[in-house]
Amino acid sequence: MIRSRVIGCGVYLPDNVVTNDELAKRVDTSDEWIRERTGIRERRIAVEGENTSHLAVEAARAALKDAAIDAGEIDLIIVATTTPDETFPATATVVQSRLGISRGAAFDVQAVCSGFIYGLAVADNFIKAGQAETVLLIGAETMSRLMDWTDRTTCVLFGDGAGAFVLQAHEGEGTSADRGVLNTMLYSDGRLHDLLYVDGGPSSTRTTGYLRMKGKEVFRHAVANLSSAILDSAAKAGVSVDDINWFVPHQANQRILDATAKKLGVAPERMVSTVAVHGNTSSASVPLALMSAVQDGRIKRGDLLLLEAMGGGFTWGAALVRW
C-alpha cells in the first residue's frame, strides 16, 4: 500500500513580536484579560511588504532543506491559506515561481483554520492515486490583515506565520504500524457560517472585510466537533485514543485545547500547545505546533500523532500520522 510519508518539515515566523501589553496600547484590553481567556502572551505580525507568499516560501525552503531534496523534485504544491496575496492567481503559483519550479501543478486550498488538514487530505490522495510522488504542502497566513483593530474580542487572538511539509510516496503494509498518513477525516457544516466569517469579499463587497466571530458558540462547537473527529480517526485506523502519543491541535485558544483533552480523557501534556507564543495562525498553526515539538525532542520517529483543526465555514477535520 502506498503511504504519504512526511520526509521534511519547516516553519517561518515574522520577526515582529507583538505582546499583549503592546496591544493594550491600541485597544481596550490587558495582558491579564487576554491570558485568562485565551492563554496567549504574544504573537508575530507581518510588517508592511511581508506577504503571505513570503512566509510560505521561507517555510517551504526550510522544509526542503530538512527533507534534503531539491525543489525540482516537487510534483505538486498546495498552499492552504485564507489570506492570499491577491484574489488571483493562487499563492501556490507565486511560491512555485520563487522556488524556481517550472513543472507540476500548484493551487491553493481554502478551509480557513482547517486548511492544513484539508490540504494534507488532498496531498495524500494525490499520492495514493499515483498523480504525484512528492508534494509540498504549506499552511501560510497573514491573519493580521483581516483584523478589525478596534475589536478586542478578535484582534488579540490572531497572528501570522507559515509551516510546511514535504510528503513523498513510500510503500507500507497497510497497517497502523506504517509510517506516514494513516487517514484523514474531513467535515463541514455551512449552516454555521454566521458564527465565524469575514464580512467582505470580491463578489459581495469588493473589499477584503474584517473577521467576525461569536466566541462562545465557536468554543462549544469546536470542543464537540474536534473530539468527534479525533474518535472517528482513531476508530478508522483501529487504534484507541490511548495509543496516540501526541495530539497536535489547531492553536485557537488554550481553553479549547484543555476542554478537548478533558472530554477525551487525555492528559493535557499530550496536547502540543504553542498558542501562548503564536496566537491563532489559522492554517499555519498545526505545522507550527508540530515543528515545535519535533525540535524540542518530544515527537520522535515512529510516534503516532493526531492532527486536528476547526475553522470558519464551519470546516473541521483530523489526520492520523505515524511520524
Secondary structure, 3 states (H helix, E strand, C coil): CEEEEEEEEEEECCCCEEEHHHHCCCCCCCHHHHHHHHCCCEEECCCCCCCHHHHHHHHHHHHHHHHCCCHHHCCEEEEECCCCCCCCCCHHHHHHHHCCCCCCEEEEECCHHHHHHHHHHHHHHHHHCCCCCEEEEEEEEEHHHHCCCCCHHHHCCECEEEEEEEEEEEECCCCCCCCEEEEEEEEECHHHHHHEEECCCCCCCCCCCCEEECHHHHHHHHHHHHHHHHHHHHHHHCCCHHHCCEEEECCCCHHHHHHHHHHHCCCHHHECCCHHHHCECHHHHHHHHHHHHHHCCCCCCCCEEEEEEEECCCEEEEEEEEC
